Amino acid sequence: MAKQNDRPTLATVASRAGVSIKTASRVLNGEKHVAASTAEKVEDAAAELGFRLNSTARRLRAGGRSPYIGVIMSDGDDPFQGRLFALLEAELGRAGLRPVVTVTTDDPERERAFLDECLANDMSGICVIRSHPEAARFYAEAASADVRIVSFDPTAAGPGIDLIAGDEERVGRLAALQLLDHGHISIGVIGDHSTSPITADRLAGIQSAFAGRSDVGWRAYMQEDARDLASAKNVVAAWLGSRSAPSALITLSATLTQGAIDACRRLDQWPALVGIDDFPTAHLLDVTVIDRDIGSMAAEAVRRLQGASFSGPDAGAGHGSDGAVGSGPSPRRWIVPVHMIARGSGEEPPDK
């Protein structure tokens, strides 16, 4: 039985025919004004590869604009992605749109196959919640096919793609300053996906808060490759079991925060903790977090998918846009506010 990723896609048809994805899509959807020789090459390539357009897509095309939006997540268990998707789905529903979701499990080829299906099925837009770094190049091809793309992940950003994100450097800086202000100088930092721009920016913000503080020992505890709850739990357990355990922790995602809490509970040791991104039980556990306004993120994403323009740098606190100068589509960015929710764990003094 063929794997999902072995199925021919619109991109493979376009490559075989030597045309762009947009041209292949126009031919296979029966659009006019395509040279006969080009159409023949595309149709021959599709026949050779056994590629067929989804019949539902044809019906949607005949009836007007598709109500479907492709949504890409990397991890269905990640609290941030789950919270954002729930709000995004509600906003899409209010706009008469429906999400078609894939969870890639950090497989770039699976992400590529889903993008191709979105283009082949003539979806109105694509929304990227989390992308694999190796999949970044696929979005340039998708953007060239004139499909609206909105990304919450800087990994999937570029010309023709709207990026909606928090000020990640400020996120990291706020987390570090909260612990410094409460007297901590021995701080463990736990990150994931060290190649991610989000992680890099958060670490840069943390480092900026520690600048000029030679008394702060954080590099000895920094762990950038803790990628899930289990690995975060193991890292924190090892730290807390050492003779020179840190007095405070910064976790760079909600999943890692949960792993750290599991380790603290198991060892019954409770260093101060500031997590990045809120999660459903954080308030019950008195966890201090730095969070982004994900309600605004979801609402702005749907506005962008409907073709609205960015509101501009002076539209409101924390909002902004920028674009590269030059010919062709330029990258656009909208920054949402970030804020600290102090619940107690980040306000614990050292050696309590």
N, C-alpha and C positions, 0 to 999 in steps of 0.2 A: 504493500500500500504506500503510495507516495506521501511524503511529508508535506505539511502546509507550505513550507518554504520552497519545495520543489515545483510547485504549480507555476505555470507561466504567468507573468504579470504584464501590465501595460508597459513597464519600463523595459522588460526583456523584448517585447514586440518592437518597441521604438528603436532599441539598440540593433536588433536584427535587420530592421528596415533602413537604418541609418538616418532616422528623423528624430525630432524632439518628441517628448512625451505629449506635449500639447497637440502637435500635428497628428500623432497616432490616435489620440483621444477623439479629435475632430473626425478623422476618417471612420473610425469604428462606431461612432455615434451617428454617422450618416449626414454630417454637415456638408454643405455645399462649399464652393470656392476653394477646393483643394485640387491641385493638378492631377489629371488622370494617372500619370505615371507614378506619382507619389502615392496616390490611393492604392494603386495596384501593388506597389511594394509592401505597403502596410498590410493589406489584406492577405498577400502571399505569406508574409511573416507570421501573421496570426494563425493562418491555416497550418503552416509547418509546425508551429509550437503548440497547436491545439488550444489556443486562447479563445475564450468566449466572454463577451460582456454579460454582466448580470442583467437578466430580463427586467428585474425591478427597476434598475437604473434607467433602462430605456423608457419604461412607462412614466417614471418621474420626470424624465427629460421632456417627454411629449406633453406632460401636464403643467410644466412650469418649474419653478425653483424647487430644488430638493429641500425637504425639511430636516435632512440628516446632517449631523456634524460628527466627524470622526474625532474621538478622544483617546489620547495615548497616555497610559500610566505605566510606570515601571514596576510598581509593587502595590498590590491591592491591600496589603496589611499595613502599609505605612500610614500613620495617623494623619499627617499633613495632606497626603494625596487623597485620602478618604474624605476628610473634611472639605477640601476644596472641590472635589467632584460632587459631593452632595449639594453644595451651594450652586455650583455651575449647572447641574441638572435642573435645579429649581428655576434658575434664571433662564435657561434655554426653554423650559416649558412655558414660562410666561411670554416668551417671544414666539411661541408656536414652533419651536425647533426641538429635535430629539437627538440624543447622543447615541452613537454606535461606538462601543468601548472595546479597547484591547488592553490587556495587561501583558507587557512584553517580557516580564521577569528578567530584565536587563539583557535581552538578546537583540543585538542590533539588526540581525537579519529578519527577525520576526517583525521588528519595527518597520523595516524597509518593505516587507511584504504587505503590511497593513496600509502603509502610505500608498502603495501602488493600487490596492483595492479601493481606497478612498477616491483616487483619481479616476479609476476605471468605472466606478459606480456613480461618478458625477456628483459627489457630495458637495454641499454648499461651502463647507469649511473644515478645517482641521484645528484642533486645540491640543496643545502638548503640555501635559502636566509635568511629566518627567521623561527625559530622553537619555539614551546611552551616548557617551561622548563619541563613539565610533559612528553613530548614526547622523551626526551633524551634517555631513555632506549631502544626505538624501533630501534635506529640506530645501536646498537651493533648487534642485530639480522640480520639486513640488511647487515652489513659489513661481517658477517659470511657466507652469501650466495654468497660471491665473486663478488658482484656488486661494481663498483667504486662509491665512495661517496665523494663529495667535499662540504664543508660547509663554508659559510661566517659567521656563527653564532657559537660562542664557546659553546653554549648550546648543539649543536649537534656535539660534538667532541669526539674522543676516538680512540682506536686501530683500524687501518685499514681505518681511515677517514682523509682526507686531509683538514686542516683548513687554510683558507685564510682570514686574518683580518688586520685591522690597529692597530697601537700601541695606544690602547684606553687610557691608562694612560697618554701618551703624549698629546693626544687630549684634555683631561680635563685640564691638566697642562697649555697648551698653551692658552686655553680660559681664565683661571683664571689670568694668568700672564698678558695678554693683558689688562684686566681691572685694575689690581693692578698698572701696569705701567702708567696708565692714571689717577691715584689718587683715585680710588674707594675703599672704605672700608666697604660699606653697599651693599652687593651683594646677590641677590636672585638666588637660584639654583632650576631649575625645571626639574625633571626626570620622567622616566616612567619605569614600570616593574622592580621594585627594586630587584627582584630575578635574573634578567638577569646578566650574567657575564660582558656584555658590559657596562651596567649602573654602576655596581660595580667598574669596572676599571676606568671609567670616573670620578666617584666620588672620587676614591682614588687619581687620578691625580690632581683634584681640591684641595683636602685636602692637598696634598704635597706642592702645591703652597702657601697655606695659613699657612703652618707650621711656628711656631715662630712669627706669626703676631697676637698678642693678641688684636690689635686694629681693626681687621677685623671682622665685624659682618655678618656672613653668615649662621650659624646654625639656627638662629631664623627665617630665611626665607626659609630654605631648604624644598622642597616638592618633595618626591620621587615617589608618587603614582598618578601623573597626567599622564593619559594614552592616552589621545587623545586631539584633537584640542579644544574641548569644555571645558574640565576640565582645560587645561592650561590657556585658556582665563579667566575662573572664578578665578583661583588662582592669576593671575597677576592683574586682576581687583580689587580683595580684597586687595592685597598688595598696589597698587597705590592709593586706596581709604583710606588708613590708614594715621594717622598722622606721622608715622615713615616709610614712604615708602623707599624701597631700591633705591639707585641711579643707579644701574646696574643690569642686568640680564644675567644668563647663562642658555640656554635651551639645553637639552641633545639630542634632535632629531629635524629634520626639521619640523615634524608635530607640535611639541610643540612650535617651533619658530613661526610658522604661527599663532597659538593660542595666543601667547603673543603679536604679532603685532596687532591682531584684538582688544585685550583689550586696547593697547596703543592708537590705532586709535579712539576707542569709547570714551575714556576719554580725548583724546588729551593731553596725557602725554607721554613723550618720554625719558625714562631712557636709558642709554647706554646698548647695547645688543650685546652679542656674541653667535651665534648659532652653534650647532654642526651638520654637514652635510649640504651641499649646496642644494638648491631647485630652480626650474625654474625661479621664479620671484625675487629671492634674489637680483640680480644685479639692478633691477628696484627700489627696496626699500632701496638700499644702506645698506644691512645687511652684517655685518662682520661675517664670518663663519670659522670654522675649518673643513676641508674636507679631505677625503681619496682619494687616486688615484684609483677610481673605474674602470677606463679603464684597468689598470694593473691587478686589481682583476679579471675582467671578462676574460681577455686574459689568465691569469695563470690558472683559473678554467678549461678552455677548454683544455689547455695543459695537465692538470692533468687527465681530463676525458678521454683523448686519451692515457693515460698511460705513459706520460713523467715523468721523475724524477724531484724533486725539484732542482732548480738551485744552492742551497747551500748558506751558510752564507756570502760568499765573492763575490756573483754574481753581486751585485750592491747596491747602497745606499738604506738603508731601507729594504733590502731583507734578509731573514734568514730562517733557518729550524732547527727543533730540534726533537728528538725522544727519547722515553723511552727505556732503556736497558732491555732486557729480551727476552724470547721466544715468538714467534707469532708476528703478525703485531703490529706496534707501532704507536702512534699518530704522525702526521707530521704537521708542522705549517710554514706558509709563511707570513711574515709581510710586508705590503705595506707602502709606505711613507705617511705621513700626512702633511698638510700645512695650513697656515692661509691665507685667502683671506680678506684683509682689505678694506672695502668699505665705512666706515664712522661711522656706528652705534656703533662699538666697540671702537672707538677713541674719543667719546664724553666725556668731563671732567665732574665731578660732579657739580651740582648746576649751570648749564649753563643757 
